Amino acid sequence: MHNTIDSTGLHLIALGANLPTERGTPQDTLEAAVIALGAAGLALAARSPWYATPAFPAGSGPDFVNGAVAVRAALAPERVLAVLHDVEARLGRERPHRWAPRVCDLDLIASDGAVLPDAETWRHWAGLPPERQQAEAPGALVLPHPRLQERGFVLRPLADIAPGWRHPVLGRTVREMLEALPADEIATIRQI
């Protein structure tokens, strides 16, 4: 794991799963996902350990296994997202409803310092009230992930691989965003 990695051509990806598959446990499926990302041409630059985390939102299913990887690829963020969706589908991901339990969830968190589609749209989705977050999803890719700064299950693994990555809208590093979260939330995230 690296404390500092060059961000040129870098894409940060959060991985999560809380349902078993024919491959085995959620962790086994996520290991298969990391291999599939490499096979799809996304060169692994760094990866975090796996973490056990409570399901989000609370009570929505079994605990998750979460992690993060940094990959390099000379691809537009939309193309990277298409690769992630293809890997999810090949591993059995279905989308019955928002935030449902899942066999594999690969989220593009950030691509270099891109703000997509623009800062105003990012602010809209980042500021969406919780009751609307579960019912609404953007029709286009929004980067960085609009709720990255709120989610310990994403920030904790990201802090292992890119603690100094700076959010292009908020101006805070991964480490600073993680440290701003409530201590009791971070305490529920344990390395496997």
C-alpha positions in Angstrom: 0.0 0.0 0.0 1.2 3.5 -0.8 0.8 6.6 1.2 1.3 8.8 -1.8 0.5 7.9 -5.4 0.7 10.0 -8.5 -2.9 10.9 -9.6 -2.2 11.0 -13.3 -4.6 8.6 -15.0 -5.7 7.4 -11.6 -9.2 6.2 -10.9 -10.3 5.4 -7.3 -12.8 2.6 -6.9 -14.7 1.5 -3.8 -15.7 -2.2 -3.6 -18.4 -3.7 -1.5 -20.5 -6.9 -1.1 -22.7 -8.4 1.5 -24.2 -11.5 -0.2 -22.4 -14.8 -1.1 -22.2 -16.1 -4.6 -21.1 -19.3 -6.3 -17.6 -17.9 -5.8 -18.0 -18.1 -2.1 -18.1 -15.3 0.5 -18.5 -11.6 -0.3 -14.7 -11.3 0.2 -14.1 -14.1 -2.4 -16.3 -12.3 -4.9 -14.5 -9.0 -4.3 -11.2 -10.7 -4.9 -12.6 -12.0 -8.2 -13.7 -8.4 -9.0 -10.1 -7.1 -8.5 -8.8 -9.8 -10.8 -11.5 -9.0 -13.4 -10.7 -5.2 -13.3 -7.1 -6.1 -14.2 -8.2 -8.4 -17.0 -10.3 -5.5 -18.3 -7.2 -3.3 -18.7 -7.4 -1.3 -15.4 -3.9 -1.6 -14.0 -3.8 -2.0 -10.3 -1.8 0.8 -8.6 -2.8 0.2 -5.0 -5.3 -1.8 -3.0 -6.5 -1.6 0.6 -7.1 -4.4 3.1 -10.7 -5.6 3.4 -12.9 -4.2 6.1 -16.1 -5.5 7.7 -18.7 -2.7 7.9 -22.4 -2.4 8.9 -24.9 -2.4 6.1 -25.9 1.1 4.8 -28.4 2.2 5.5 -28.6 0.6 8.9 -30.6 -2.6 9.0 -30.8 -2.9 5.2 -29.0 -6.3 5.2 -26.0 -8.3 6.3 -22.7 -6.6 7.1 -20.6 -5.6 4.1 -17.0 -6.4 3.1 -15.5 -3.1 1.8 -12.3 -2.1 0.2 -10.8 0.3 -2.3 -8.4 0.1 -5.2 -6.6 2.7 -7.3 -6.2 1.8 -10.9 -4.5 3.4 -13.9 -6.1 3.5 -17.3 -6.0 6.0 -20.2 -9.8 5.9 -20.3 -12.5 8.5 -19.7 -14.3 8.2 -16.4 -17.5 7.1 -18.3 -15.6 4.2 -19.9 -14.1 3.2 -16.5 -17.7 3.2 -15.1 -18.8 1.0 -18.0 -16.0 -1.5 -17.2 -17.1 -1.5 -13.5 -20.8 -2.2 -14.5 -19.6 -5.0 -16.8 -17.6 -6.7 -14.1 -20.5 -6.3 -11.6 -22.9 -8.0 -14.1 -20.5 -10.9 -14.8 -20.3 -11.5 -11.0 -24.1 -11.6 -10.7 -25.0 -8.1 -9.6 -28.7 -7.3 -9.9 -30.3 -3.9 -9.0 -33.8 -4.6 -7.6 -33.9 -1.3 -5.7 -31.5 1.4 -4.5 -29.2 0.3 -1.7 -30.3 -3.3 -1.8 -28.0 -6.1 -0.5 -25.6 -7.0 -3.3 -23.1 -9.6 -4.4 -20.8 -6.9 -5.8 -20.8 -3.2 -5.8 -18.0 -1.3 -7.7 -18.3 2.5 -7.4 -16.1 4.9 -9.3 -15.2 7.4 -6.5 -12.9 9.7 -8.4 -11.0 10.1 -11.6 -7.9 12.3 -11.3 -9.3 15.6 -10.2 -12.4 15.5 -12.4 -15.6 17.2 -11.3 -18.4 15.8 -13.5 -20.6 16.9 -15.0 -19.8 20.3 -13.3 -19.4 21.7 -9.8 -23.0 23.0 -9.6 -24.5 19.5 -10.5 -22.0 17.9 -8.0 -23.3 20.3 -5.2 -26.9 19.5 -6.0 -26.3 15.7 -5.6 -24.0 16.1 -2.6 -26.6 18.3 -0.9 -29.6 16.0 -1.6 -31.6 15.3 1.6 -31.4 11.7 3.0 -35.0 10.9 2.2 -34.4 11.8 -1.5 -31.1 10.0 -1.7 -32.8 6.6 -1.4 -35.3 7.4 -4.1 -33.3 9.5 -6.6 -30.2 8.7 -8.6 -28.4 10.9 -11.1 -28.9 10.2 -14.8 -25.3 10.8 -15.6 -21.9 10.1 -13.9 -21.3 12.5 -11.0 -17.7 12.8 -9.8 -16.3 12.7 -7.2 -18.9 10.5 -5.7 -21.3 13.0 -4.2 -21.5 11.3 -0.7 -17.8 10.2 -0.5 -17.2 12.7 2.4 -20.0 11.1 4.5 -19.1 7.4 4.2 -16.6 5.9 6.5 -16.9 2.5 4.7 -15.5 4.3 1.7 -13.1 6.7 3.3 -11.4 4.1 5.7 -10.1 1.9 2.8 -9.3 4.9 0.7 -7.2 6.3 3.5 -5.0 3.2 3.1 -4.2 3.8 -0.5 -4.7 7.5 -1.2 -4.8 9.5 2.2 -3.5 12.6 0.5 -5.9 12.6 -2.4 -7.7 16.0 -2.3 -11.3 16.4 -3.1 -11.5 18.9 -6.0 -14.7 20.6 -4.7 -14.3 20.4 -0.9 -10.5 20.9 -0.8 -10.1 18.3 1.9 -7.9 15.2 1.7 -9.2 11.7 2.3 -7.5 11.6 5.7 -9.2 14.9 6.7 -12.6 13.8 5.5 -12.2 10.5 7.5 -11.1 12.3 10.6 -14.2 14.6 10.4 -16.6 11.6 10.7 -18.0 10.7 14.1 -15.6 8.4 16.1 -18.4 5.9 16.8 -19.0 5.4 13.1 -15.4 4.7 12.4 -15.3 2.3 15.4 -17.8 0.1 13.6 -15.4 -0.5 10.7 -12.9 -3.3 11.4 -10.1 -4.7 9.2 -10.6 -8.3 8.3 
